[in-house]
Amino acid sequence: MSHDFIVRLHDTDAAGVLFFAHLFRHAHDAYEGFMASLGQPLDGLVRAGCRLPLVHAEADYVCPMCHGEAIRVAVVLAALGETSFTLDYRFEDGSGALRARARTVHVHLAERGDGDRSAAALPEGLRVALDATPSSPPDEGATTARLSTTAPKWTEQPDG
């Protein structure tokens, strides 16, 4: 499953590149589309009392994403546990070049009678839907269609 977006001016920082935190906003948009594609739209899950908060998020920024660029976000299931699931995101430009990658871990919370919320088994319908998704790594061709754009390069690479 993929999600396309254009880097808007309000997405960028003073350096003219995608502000780091906005990567997670676009990942979340892709997550919502992914869940809807499984027949598990988040609005319906929330109305049904299903809570799936993030408990971990990480990202690697490989190449800058600039105002006006078309970006495709591929989403794949990386892991499925009893109470949680992990999603991997691959951000590509129009030529298919990797711009960033991200990972999020979501845990199902059940509200107990006393108002306490703690991890609980994923709802069966959600588990079945997630288990039926392909789980190929996003770095191995998770997207096929390409967008039209040019790819600027970082002039300096961080150590390590």
Buried (B, 14 or more C-beta within 10 A) or exposed (E): BBBBBEBEEEBBEEEEBBBEEBBBEBBBBBBBBBBBBBEBBBEEBEEEEBBBEBEEBEBEBBBBBBBEBBBBBBBBBBEBBEBBBBBBBBBBBBEBBBBBBBBBBBBBBBEEEEEEEEBBEBBEBBBEBBEEBEBBEBEEEBBEEBBEBEBBEEEEEEEE
